[in-house]
Each structure stands twice: as structure tokens, then as C-alpha cells.
Amino acid sequence: MATEDWHVSNPHGCTVWSERFDPAGMSTDDIPEPMAVLPLATSIRVRTDPAFDDAALAHSRQPAHMVPLSTVRGRLGGYDDVLAHNHPPDTDDPPSFFWLQVVEPLEGWVLDTEIEHQEDGALSLGETVVHNGPLTEGSRWVYTVVCTDGALVRSGLELSSSHMYTLRRHALIEISERRINEQGLARLRTADGRGWISEQLNPLSGHRGPVVELVKMPAPLRYKVSLPEGAVVRQTCELSSPIIRLVPLDEIVDIKAKCYSNHPASHCIPRFRLADGSGWVSERLNREPPEDVPVLALQSALEPTDLDDGPNGSGGGGGGDGEGDDGER
């Protein structure tokens, strides 16, 4: 039996049942009692099913060119995450719940999302509770859609660009870069390079609030300084903040949180917060590709700790409006 590594990614944990059931056909009172709840950052072994992706594709009504390839729910394509054909939803189709068979550290069945209870008693897909891969997957820049109406993915940086598709609430999307557009809005580029998402609702629309939020790291990560010149530790997320120290080549640093800087606006810098709270370091050089070489190299995941005592979002960490030196490390 082939298996692969997954991990619990939701702060609420992951519910385990002794056998599968169909949540879409049940009321809230009909949901069986679980056998266990696995806490955040628990590593699990999941049985793989060669037909799983084919079944997901068959269930999907989306044409291949509309599928956001950078969604990450363990299934290639994340076929059930797109709402382009029904935004706002206007269908009575039941939500697409998917089961995973766990073989370690216990035997049972888990849903890859929470079961969300609506006011009318209906059940819908909630937050994702497990991620495919080991805990080191926390190094990826993955966002979750928190806006009730979903997240519009457009073809360009500006809001005047064409609408490609819409991601449902709670969908996951991997991001490759963050920029500030001409309207001063933070925009996130999907990792497949095909679209852009707003971080916040456009205030000119009369609405305010987040559209997506950065998924928190389930466990601290250990990196080694890979840049020969070393890694600069600054006081805050922004490159204009004071320098604390320089970490030399091949030294180990432990990371507990991450966010993008707000400056430079043309390419916000991915930044890591040191686990000891002493400052922030850059993941890559502050240069345009392909000169934005890595400053740090991922080594391993550490034992989970409480990560709620510091920022771990997509905005800057304060510290001024300057852009920092070219090539900041």
C-alpha cells in the first residue's frame, strides 16, 4: 500500500472518524462522533489512491484552462475551489467533500476541510485542515481566501485587467510575489504566474476588509545562511529599520513567522522573523529576478511551538517608508 506524508495545518486540529460518511447529505445533528482530534502540526501518513485526481477532475465542471493550478489542497488543480461558473453561487449542487485514509499515527478517516455549519442548517466546505507534504511545506507562501464572496483572480496587476476566475471562500492559493499597484492596493501574484489577487477589498468600492490571509506556519523552520556575504538581521520587517547584526555564511537560523515587506512597492520582499524574536531576515536578495538569489536554505522543521505572539501576515512589519539598500540581504 503506497502512502505519503501530510500534516495537520489548521490551528483547530484535524478530526478523525472511524469510517467515512456523506456530510453533504446530513444535517448538523447527524454528523457522527469523531474518534480523535489531531493537533496542529501533527505529521500523518495517508494512503494514496491513483484514481483520486481523476475522480476530482470528473466531478469538476471547470474547463482545464480555468483551473487555478497553484491551489494546494493536496489534489492537483484544486478543482472544487473555483466559483467562476457560479459567482455568487446560484447552484444547489452539494459541496465537494473529500476523504483521506490515515494509516499513521492512528488508523481512520479525515476530511481535508472542516465541515462548516450554515445558519439554515446546511453544511459547506470550511477551512482546510490538512496539507499535502511534510511540515517543511510551511515555507511556501500559501494564502487562504477569507472573503465571503471569494477572491477574484485577474490577469494583471491593475483592477482594470480581465477577470479570469473566482476562488471560493477558504480556498488555498500559493503566491509567488507581492506588489503595490497604481491605486496603492497590495496585489498577490499566483504561483502559476497566470493571475493576481487583491489582499484587501478596494475601499473605493465602499467595502473594507481582507480578501485573503497568509496561512501561518504550523511549526518553526530551520534554515542555513547560504549567501556568502551573510544575512542581515534588521529590527522589523521593513528594510529601512535598523540593522541588528550580520549572520555569517553557514550559520543556522530558526524562523517562526513570515510576511512580505511593504517596500519597495514594485517588488515587496519576503521576510522571516527569527524564532528568538531578535529581528527579521530576508528570504532572498532585494534585486530583480534572476539576481534575487536566496539568502537562506531550508534545512528542516522543528518541534511545534506557540506562534501567536508575533506578526505572520502579508503586510509589512513597520519601521519606516524607505526601500533599503539595493541588494539588501
N, C-alpha and C positions, 0 to 999 in steps of 0.2 A: 504494500500500500504506500503510494507516494504521499509525502507530507511536505509542508513548507512553513516557514516562520511567519507569524503575525504577532501583534502586540495590542494590548488594550490602550486606546488613545483618549478615552473620554474621562474627565475628572469624576463622573458619577459611577464609573466602573462599567463592567460588562456582565449582563445577566445570562446565566447558563440554565438551560432546561434539559430534562432527561430525554425528551423526544420532540420532534417538530410538530407544529400546528399551523393553521392558516389564520394569521391575525386579521387579514382583510375581511374575513367572513365572520368576525366575532365582535361582540360588544366588550366594553371595558371589564365587566364583571365575569366574562367568560375566559379571560386570559389565565392559563394555568399558573400555579405557584412555581417559582423557579427552584432549582436545587442548590444554586450558589450564585454569588456575585463576585467576580474577579476584579480586584482594584486596579486603578490606573498604573500603567507601565508593566503589567504582568505580561511576560512572554508566553505565547501559546503556540502549539503545533496544530495545524489544520490539515485535514485530509483534502487533497486536490482532486478535482473532478474534470477530466479532459473536456467534457461536454458543457461545462459551466458557461464559458463565454459564448458558445453557440446558442445556448438556451437564452441567454440575456439578449443576444442580438435578435433572435427570433421574436422575443417579447416586445422589442423596441419598434416603434412606428417611425423612427427617425431615419432619414436617408443618411448614408455614410458621411457625406460632406458636412452635415450639420452636427456630427458628434464631436464634442469637445475632448480631444484625445488626452488633454492634460489633467482631466479629473482623476482623482485617485481614491477609489473605494475598493481597491483590490481587483476589480474587474476591468479589463482593458476597455477604455472608452467611457465607462460610467453611463451606460445607455439610458438609465432611468432618470438621470439628473436634469435632462433638458426639457424646457417648457415651451420651446419655440412654437409648437403646434397648438398650444392652448394657454396663452398668457393674456389676461389672467385665466386660471383654469376654468374650463367650461365643459368638462367631461365627467362622466360618472364611473370611469374606469377605476378599479381598486388600485391602491398604491402597490408598488413592486417591492415586496419584502423578500430578502434573500437569506438563506440559511447557510451556516458553515458548521461542519462537523469537527469538533475539537477532540483531539486524542491525548494531549498533554497541556497542563498538569493534571487534568481530570478528563473523563470522557463525558461528552454531552453535546448539546447543540446551542449555537448562539446566532442571533440576528446581527447583521453588520450595522444596523441602525437601531436607535431606540424606537419604541412604539409611542407615538405622540397622541395624546387623548384630546380630541377637539370638544368644544363646548356642546355640540349637538350629539355627542356620544360616539361620533365616528373616530376611526383610527387612521393615522397617517404616518409617513416616514418622519422620524425625528433626527436627532444628531447622530452622526457616525460614531460608533463605539469601538471599532477595531480597525487597524490599518495593516495592510499587507507589508511584510518585511520586518526586520529586527528593530530594536529601539533606536539604532543609528539613523533610521528614516526621519527622526526628528530634526535632522539637519536640513531637510528640504523646506522650501518656502511655500507652505500649503495654507490656503485660506479657506474659511467656511462662510457660506452665504447666510447672513443673519436677517436680512430684509425680508419682510413677509411676502412682498411681491416678487422676490427673486432678484437676480443680478443680470442686467443687460450686458451682453458682450458685443462690443462694437469693433469695427475693422481697424480703427485708428485711434490715435491719442486724443483727438478732439471729439466733443459730443456731437458734432455735425456729421461724423462719419457714419456709415451704414450700420444698422443693427443686424448682427449675424444670428444670434440665438440667445435664449434666456436660460440661466441656471436656476433651478428650484431652490427654495429655502433649505438650508442645511447641506446643500451640495458642497463638495470639496473641489478646489481648483488649485493647481500648482502654478506659481508665479515666477517669472524669470527676471523681472525688473520693475522698478517703481519710478515714475516721473511726475512732474507737476506740469499741467497743460497751460495754455494761454489764459484760461479762466481762473487759474490758481487752484485747480482741483487735482488731488492726488489720483493718479491713474496707474493701474497694475496691468502688466503685460502677461498674458497666459504663456505657460512654458512651451506650448507648441508653436508660439510665435504668430498665431493667427488672429489674436484679438486682444482687446483692452477692457478692463472693468474699473468702474469708479469705486474708490474706497469709502466715500461718503456720498449721501444724496446731494444733488445740486441745490444749494439754498435758493437759487433763482426760480426753482420750481415750486417754492412755497413749502417744501418739506425739508426736514433735517434729520440726521441720524446716520448710523453706519450701514453700509451695504454689505461689506464683508469684514471679517476679523481674522487676524493671523492665528492659526492653530498653535497652542502652546506646546513647547517641548515636553514630552511625557517624562523625560529623565535628563539629568545633566549629561553633557557630551565632553569627551576628552579630545583635544587637538594638540598637534605639534607644530611649532613655528617652522614653516617651510621656506620663507623668504630669506635669502642670505643676509639682507640688511636688518632683519629682525622685525618685530611687531610693536608698533607704538600703542601704548595704553593711554587713553585720554579720560578725562573726568566724566564726560557724558557721551551720549550717542552722537552728538554733533561734532564735526571735525574742527570747529572753531574753539572748542573747550580746551582747557589747559592740559598739557602733557604731564602724565604722572610718572611714567618710566618707559624704558625700552626692554622688551623681552627678546633675548638673543635667539639666533637660529638653533633649532632642535630642542628648545625648551618646551615643556609641557604646560598647557593652559587648560583649565576646566571652565566650561561655558554653561550658564544656567538660563539664559534668556537671549532673545534677539529682537531686532527691529530694524527698519530702514531709517536712515537719516532723512531730514527734510531738505538738506543742501548737499551738493549742488542740485538745483531743480531739474537740470537736464538729465541727470542720472543719479538718483538717490543711492547712497552707499549702504550695503548690507552690513550691519554691525552686531557684534556679540558682546553680551555682558559677562564679565568674569564671575565665576561662582563665589569668589571670596568678597565680591562687592567693591573691589578696589578700582574698577574702571571698565572701559569699553575698548574693544579692538575691532579692526576691520576684517571682514572675511576675504576681501580682495582689494587690490590696489585701486586708488581713486584715479583711474585712467580709462579712456575709451577702449572698447574691445578692438583688437585682441591683446592689448597691453595691460588689461586688468587682471594680471596673473594672481593666483591665490597667495594669501599671506599665511594661511593655516591649512593643515592637512588633517582630516578626520582620522581618529585612532579607534575610539570605542565609546560605548555608552557606560555610564556609571550607575551606581545604585540610586533609585529614585529618592528625591527629597522634596520638600515643600518649595514650590517655585512661585508662590503667590506674593512674595514680598518685594517684587520689582517689576518694572515695565516689561511687557513682552508683546507689544503690539506693532502696528505697521508705521506709526508716526515717529517723529524724532523724539529724542530724549532731552531736549532743551539745550541751553548752553550758547546761544548766540545765533547770528544770521550769516556769519562768514562761511566760505566754502572750503577753507583749509588749503594746505599746500597741495600743488599738483603732485600726484604720486603718493599721497598720504597712505601710510601703512599701519 
